[in-house]
């Protein structure tokens, strides 16, 4: 029993032979294209991402400054 793929191959071969013999045509078979190189995908940060990162940095700096200020004010026992 033939698979549908094999039947299709036979039909295409017959059609190519018919084209060659009746119409004196040429059948060009092209090689498969090589697979593209797989490069690691990296997302570029958007403007919103950059602004968010800057805001987080400024909040961390502000928190660090307030913690340093609180530790200098702490009464020594």
N, CA, C and O atoms as CSV, one atom per row, in Angstrom:
chain,resi,resn,atom,element,x,y,z
A,1,UNK,N,N,0.853,-1.194,0.000
A,1,UNK,CA,C,0.000,0.000,0.000
A,1,UNK,C,C,0.890,1.246,0.000
A,1,UNK,O,O,1.834,1.351,0.782
A,2,UNK,N,N,0.576,2.161,-0.871
A,2,UNK,CA,C,1.376,3.373,-0.989
A,2,UNK,C,C,0.783,4.482,-0.121
A,2,UNK,O,O,-0.430,4.584,0.060
A,3,UNK,N,N,1.675,5.296,0.401
A,3,UNK,CA,C,1.228,6.424,1.203
A,3,UNK,C,C,0.847,7.572,0.269
A,3,UNK,O,O,1.274,7.599,-0.885
A,4,UNK,N,N,0.067,8.496,0.749
A,4,UNK,CA,C,-0.301,9.647,-0.083
A,4,UNK,C,C,0.932,10.424,-0.578
A,4,UNK,O,O,0.920,11.005,-1.664
A,5,UNK,N,N,1.970,10.422,0.222
A,5,UNK,CA,C,3.184,11.119,-0.177
A,5,UNK,C,C,3.815,10.451,-1.402
A,5,UNK,O,O,4.265,11.128,-2.326
A,6,UNK,N,N,3.843,9.116,-1.396
A,6,UNK,CA,C,4.402,8.385,-2.529
A,6,UNK,C,C,3.555,8.599,-3.789
A,6,UNK,O,O,4.093,8.768,-4.883
A,7,UNK,N,N,2.230,8.590,-3.626
A,7,UNK,CA,C,1.348,8.839,-4.767
A,7,UNK,C,C,1.581,10.224,-5.359
A,7,UNK,O,O,1.596,10.397,-6.578
A,8,UNK,N,N,1.757,11.185,-4.500
A,8,UNK,CA,C,2.008,12.554,-4.956
A,8,UNK,C,C,3.337,12.642,-5.699
A,8,UNK,O,O,3.443,13.331,-6.714
A,9,UNK,N,N,4.343,11.946,-5.194
A,9,UNK,CA,C,5.633,11.925,-5.884
A,9,UNK,C,C,5.500,11.332,-7.281
A,9,UNK,O,O,6.078,11.849,-8.238
A,10,UNK,N,N,4.734,10.241,-7.398
A,10,UNK,CA,C,4.524,9.616,-8.707
A,10,UNK,C,C,3.807,10.576,-9.650
A,10,UNK,O,O,4.187,10.714,-10.812
A,11,UNK,N,N,2.770,11.237,-9.146
A,11,UNK,CA,C,2.017,12.179,-9.982
A,11,UNK,C,C,2.910,13.319,-10.454
A,11,UNK,O,O,2.839,13.726,-11.614
A,12,UNK,N,N,3.749,13.834,-9.561
A,12,UNK,CA,C,4.648,14.925,-9.943
A,12,UNK,C,C,5.677,14.454,-10.959
A,12,UNK,O,O,6.004,15.186,-11.893
A,13,UNK,N,N,6.190,13.239,-10.790
A,13,UNK,CA,C,7.154,12.696,-11.747
A,13,UNK,C,C,6.509,12.524,-13.115
A,13,UNK,O,O,7.121,12.843,-14.134
A,14,UNK,N,N,5.274,12.018,-13.143
A,14,UNK,CA,C,4.560,11.852,-14.412
A,14,UNK,C,C,4.300,13.203,-15.068
A,14,UNK,O,O,4.457,13.351,-16.280
A,15,UNK,N,N,3.895,14.201,-14.253
A,15,UNK,CA,C,3.631,15.533,-14.800
A,15,UNK,C,C,4.912,16.150,-15.352
A,15,UNK,O,O,4.875,16.827,-16.380
A,16,UNK,N,N,6.037,15.927,-14.690
A,16,UNK,CA,C,7.310,16.464,-15.172
A,16,UNK,C,C,7.708,15.786,-16.478
A,16,UNK,O,O,8.155,16.455,-17.409
A,17,UNK,N,N,7.552,14.475,-16.556
A,17,UNK,CA,C,7.879,13.750,-17.788
A,17,UNK,C,C,6.993,14.209,-18.934
A,17,UNK,O,O,7.469,14.401,-20.052
A,18,UNK,N,N,5.711,14.384,-18.662
A,18,UNK,CA,C,4.770,14.839,-19.688
A,18,UNK,C,C,5.148,16.236,-20.172
A,18,UNK,O,O,5.099,16.509,-21.372
A,19,UNK,N,N,5.515,17.099,-19.271
A,19,UNK,CA,C,5.915,18.459,-19.626
A,19,UNK,C,C,7.162,18.440,-20.499
A,19,UNK,O,O,7.262,19.184,-21.475
A,20,UNK,N,N,8.115,17.579,-20.136
A,20,UNK,CA,C,9.354,17.479,-20.910
A,20,UNK,C,C,9.090,16.953,-22.319
A,20,UNK,O,O,9.608,17.491,-23.298
A,21,UNK,N,N,8.280,15.896,-22.413
A,21,UNK,CA,C,8.081,15.249,-23.706
A,21,UNK,C,C,7.149,16.033,-24.622
A,21,UNK,O,O,7.431,16.157,-25.814
A,22,UNK,N,N,6.048,16.563,-24.099
A,22,UNK,CA,C,5.052,17.215,-24.949
A,22,UNK,C,C,5.408,18.664,-25.268
A,22,UNK,O,O,5.186,19.128,-26.387
A,23,UNK,N,N,5.946,19.364,-24.309
A,23,UNK,CA,C,6.178,20.791,-24.512
A,23,UNK,C,C,7.656,21.132,-24.624
A,23,UNK,O,O,8.019,22.303,-24.729
A,24,UNK,N,N,8.510,20.110,-24.601
A,24,UNK,CA,C,9.959,20.325,-24.669
A,24,UNK,C,C,10.431,21.310,-23.593
A,24,UNK,O,O,11.303,22.145,-23.833
A,25,UNK,N,N,9.857,21.196,-22.452
A,25,UNK,CA,C,10.204,22.101,-21.356
A,25,UNK,C,C,11.321,21.538,-20.499
A,25,UNK,O,O,11.660,20.357,-20.579
A,26,UNK,N,N,11.876,22.400,-19.689
A,26,UNK,CA,C,12.919,21.997,-18.748
A,26,UNK,C,C,12.356,22.033,-17.328
A,26,UNK,O,O,11.627,22.952,-16.954
A,27,UNK,N,N,12.703,21.038,-16.566
A,27,UNK,CA,C,12.298,20.993,-15.166
A,27,UNK,C,C,13.551,21.210,-14.337
A,27,UNK,O,O,14.496,20.424,-14.405
A,28,UNK,N,N,13.554,22.272,-13.562
A,28,UNK,CA,C,14.706,22.604,-12.731
A,28,UNK,C,C,14.371,22.230,-11.292
A,28,UNK,O,O,13.352,22.648,-10.742
A,29,UNK,N,N,15.241,21.443,-10.707
A,29,UNK,CA,C,15.053,21.054,-9.306
A,29,UNK,C,C,16.064,21.842,-8.487
A,29,UNK,O,O,17.272,21.747,-8.706
A,30,UNK,N,N,15.566,22.601,-7.566
A,30,UNK,CA,C,16.418,23.448,-6.738
A,30,UNK,C,C,16.795,22.724,-5.454
A,30,UNK,O,O,16.016,21.946,-4.901
A,31,UNK,N,N,17.998,22.998,-5.001
A,31,UNK,CA,C,18.447,22.433,-3.722
A,31,UNK,C,C,17.742,23.156,-2.586
A,31,UNK,O,O,17.364,24.321,-2.709
A,32,UNK,N,N,17.577,22.467,-1.512
A,32,UNK,CA,C,16.938,23.068,-0.344
A,32,UNK,C,C,17.822,24.172,0.215
A,32,UNK,O,O,19.050,24.088,0.180
A,33,UNK,N,N,17.185,25.189,0.723
A,33,UNK,CA,C,17.916,26.298,1.327
A,33,UNK,C,C,18.509,25.843,2.656
A,33,UNK,O,O,17.866,25.092,3.390
A,34,UNK,N,N,19.728,26.286,2.979
A,34,UNK,CA,C,20.301,25.903,4.274
A,34,UNK,C,C,19.516,26.549,5.417
A,34,UNK,O,O,18.976,27.647,5.286
A,35,UNK,N,N,19.474,25.855,6.503
A,35,UNK,CA,C,18.770,26.383,7.675
A,35,UNK,C,C,19.525,27.595,8.203
A,35,UNK,O,O,20.755,27.595,8.222
A,36,UNK,N,N,18.808,28.622,8.629
A,36,UNK,CA,C,19.494,29.810,9.153
A,36,UNK,C,C,20.208,29.492,10.460
A,36,UNK,O,O,19.811,28.599,11.209
A,37,UNK,N,N,21.263,30.242,10.707
A,37,UNK,CA,C,21.998,30.054,11.955
A,37,UNK,C,C,21.112,30.474,13.117
A,37,UNK,O,O,20.375,31.456,13.032
A,38,UNK,N,N,21.194,29.731,14.179
A,38,UNK,CA,C,20.404,30.083,15.351
A,38,UNK,C,C,21.251,30.962,16.253
A,38,UNK,O,O,22.259,30.527,16.809
A,39,UNK,N,N,20.834,32.161,16.381
A,39,UNK,CA,C,21.529,33.112,17.248
A,39,UNK,C,C,20.672,33.352,18.475
A,39,UNK,O,O,19.444,33.310,18.400
A,40,UNK,N,N,21.305,33.598,19.586
A,40,UNK,CA,C,20.503,33.848,20.787
A,40,UNK,C,C,19.690,35.131,20.622
A,40,UNK,O,O,20.201,36.158,20.174
A,41,UNK,N,N,18.450,35.049,20.984
A,41,UNK,CA,C,17.560,36.191,20.847
A,41,UNK,C,C,17.652,37.032,22.106
A,41,UNK,O,O,17.542,36.531,23.225
A,42,UNK,N,N,17.852,38.295,21.899
A,42,UNK,CA,C,17.912,39.220,23.035
A,42,UNK,C,C,16.905,40.334,22.823
A,42,UNK,O,O,16.833,40.947,21.758
A,43,UNK,N,N,16.147,40.573,23.849
A,43,UNK,CA,C,15.143,41.632,23.772
A,43,UNK,C,C,15.805,42.956,24.093
A,43,UNK,O,O,16.481,43.096,25.112
A,44,UNK,N,N,15.609,43.910,23.227
A,44,UNK,CA,C,16.117,45.247,23.508
A,44,UNK,C,C,15.159,45.928,24.473
A,44,UNK,O,O,13.942,45.857,24.302
A,45,UNK,N,N,15.705,46.583,25.482
A,45,UNK,CA,C,14.799,47.254,26.424
A,45,UNK,C,C,14.118,48.442,25.764
A,45,UNK,O,O,14.746,49.211,25.036
A,46,UNK,N,N,12.847,48.577,26.025
A,46,UNK,CA,C,12.101,49.711,25.486
A,46,UNK,C,C,12.390,50.942,26.344
A,46,UNK,O,O,13.059,50.848,27.373
A,47,UNK,N,N,11.892,52.068,25.921
A,47,UNK,CA,C,12.086,53.310,26.673
A,47,UNK,C,C,11.437,53.174,28.047
A,47,UNK,O,O,11.973,53.652,29.046
A,48,UNK,N,N,10.282,52.520,28.087
A,48,UNK,CA,C,9.599,52.326,29.367
A,48,UNK,C,C,10.443,51.466,30.307
A,48,UNK,O,O,10.518,51.741,31.505
A,49,UNK,N,N,11.079,50.425,29.764
A,49,UNK,CA,C,11.936,49.568,30.591
A,49,UNK,C,C,13.117,50.355,31.144
A,49,UNK,O,O,13.478,50.199,32.311
A,50,UNK,N,N,13.716,51.195,30.313
A,50,UNK,CA,C,14.869,51.985,30.760
A,50,UNK,C,C,14.463,52.978,31.850
A,50,UNK,O,O,15.166,53.128,32.849
A,51,UNK,N,N,13.334,53.650,31.657
A,51,UNK,CA,C,12.860,54.616,32.654
A,51,UNK,C,C,12.534,53.890,33.959
A,51,UNK,O,O,12.835,54.391,35.043
A,52,UNK,N,N,11.925,52.723,33.855
A,52,UNK,CA,C,11.597,51.946,35.053
A,52,UNK,C,C,12.863,51.541,35.795
A,52,UNK,O,O,12.915,51.630,37.022
A,53,UNK,N,N,13.883,51.099,35.068
A,53,UNK,CA,C,15.149,50.701,35.699
A,53,UNK,C,C,15.799,51.906,36.387
A,53,UNK,O,O,16.320,51.771,37.494
A,54,UNK,N,N,15.776,53.081,35.748
A,54,UNK,CA,C,16.344,54.284,36.362
A,54,UNK,C,C,15.586,54.648,37.634
A,54,UNK,O,O,16.190,55.022,38.640
A,55,UNK,N,N,14.276,54.539,37.584
A,55,UNK,CA,C,13.459,54.871,38.752
A,55,UNK,C,C,13.759,53.905,39.900
A,55,UNK,O,O,13.844,54.322,41.056
A,56,UNK,N,N,13.919,52.624,39.587
A,56,UNK,CA,C,14.278,51.663,40.629
A,56,UNK,C,C,15.635,51.995,41.239
A,56,UNK,O,O,15.798,51.936,42.457
A,57,UNK,N,N,16.604,52.343,40.404
A,57,UNK,CA,C,17.927,52.709,40.910
A,57,UNK,C,C,17.850,53.925,41.827
A,57,UNK,O,O,18.472,53.953,42.889
A,58,UNK,N,N,17.081,54.931,41.406
A,58,UNK,CA,C,16.980,56.130,42.240
A,58,UNK,C,C,16.290,55.811,43.566
A,58,UNK,O,O,16.653,56.365,44.604
A,59,UNK,N,N,15.286,54.912,43.537
A,59,UNK,CA,C,14.616,54.540,44.783
A,59,UNK,C,C,15.564,53.759,45.694
A,59,UNK,O,O,15.529,53.934,46.912
A,60,UNK,N,N,16.400,52.909,45.126
A,60,UNK,CA,C,17.370,52.157,45.934
A,60,UNK,C,C,18.389,53.097,46.567
A,60,UNK,O,O,18.742,52.942,47.736
A,61,UNK,N,N,18.860,54.073,45.791
A,61,UNK,CA,C,19.815,55.047,46.327
A,61,UNK,C,C,19.182,55.845,47.461
A,61,UNK,O,O,19.799,56.073,48.502
A,62,UNK,N,N,17.942,56.263,47.238
A,62,UNK,CA,C,17.245,57.049,48.246
A,62,UNK,C,C,17.048,56.224,49.522
A,62,UNK,O,O,17.208,56.739,50.629
A,63,UNK,N,N,16.702,54.947,49.364
A,63,UNK,CA,C,16.517,54.085,50.521
A,63,UNK,C,C,17.843,53.880,51.256
A,63,UNK,O,O,17.875,53.878,52.486
A,64,UNK,N,N,18.933,53.706,50.509
A,64,UNK,CA,C,20.250,53.517,51.126
A,64,UNK,C,C,20.658,54.778,51.898
A,64,UNK,O,O,21.226,54.686,52.986
A,65,UNK,N,N,20.370,55.941,51.336
A,65,UNK,CA,C,20.710,57.190,52.006
A,65,UNK,C,C,19.910,57.358,53.294
A,65,UNK,O,O,20.451,57.798,54.308
A,66,UNK,N,N,18.630,57.010,53.261
A,66,UNK,CA,C,17.812,57.155,54.472
A,66,UNK,C,C,18.244,56.155,55.537
A,66,UNK,O,O,18.203,56.462,56.728
A,67,UNK,N,N,18.664,54.945,55.114
A,67,UNK,CA,C,19.134,53.963,56.092
A,67,UNK,C,C,20.445,54.415,56.725
A,67,UNK,O,O,20.659,54.203,57.918
A,68,UNK,N,N,21.316,55.028,55.948
A,68,UNK,CA,C,22.581,55.534,56.490
A,68,UNK,C,C,22.305,56.698,57.447
A,68,UNK,O,O,22.947,56.823,58.491
A,69,UNK,N,N,21.362,57.529,57.083
A,69,UNK,CA,C,21.016,58.650,57.948
A,69,UNK,C,C,20.412,58.177,59.249
A,69,UNK,O,O,20.692,58.764,60.295
A,70,UNK,N,N,19.585,57.128,59.227
A,70,UNK,CA,C,18.962,56.594,60.431
A,70,UNK,C,C,19.977,55.941,61.335
A,70,UNK,O,O,19.858,56.042,62.556
A,71,UNK,N,N,20.968,55.278,60.782
A,71,UNK,CA,C,21.975,54.604,61.607
A,71,UNK,C,C,22.882,55.630,62.282
A,71,UNK,O,O,23.388,55.362,63.372
A,72,UNK,N,N,23.105,56.798,61.673
A,72,UNK,CA,C,23.947,57.816,62.312
A,72,UNK,C,C,23.187,58.524,63.420
A,72,UNK,O,O,23.809,59.052,64.341
A,73,UNK,N,N,21.860,58.551,63.360
A,73,UNK,CA,C,21.041,59.195,64.374
A,73,UNK,C,C,20.739,58.281,65.552
A,73,UNK,O,O,20.289,58.743,66.601
A,74,UNK,N,N,20.981,57.000,65.384
A,74,UNK,CA,C,20.631,56.051,66.444
A,74,UNK,C,C,21.427,56.373,67.708
A,74,UNK,O,O,22.634,56.608,67.637
A,75,UNK,N,N,20.765,56.383,68.852
A,75,UNK,CA,C,21.493,56.708,70.100
A,75,UNK,C,C,22.421,55.574,70.473
A,75,UNK,O,O,22.064,54.401,70.370
A,76,UNK,N,N,23.581,55.926,70.894
A,76,UNK,CA,C,24.559,54.917,71.327
A,76,UNK,C,C,24.339,54.611,72.797
A,76,UNK,O,O,24.145,55.532,73.591
A,77,UNK,N,N,24.363,53.382,73.168
A,77,UNK,CA,C,24.072,52.994,74.537
A,77,UNK,C,C,25.311,52.866,75.376
A,77,UNK,O,O,25.224,52.544,76.561
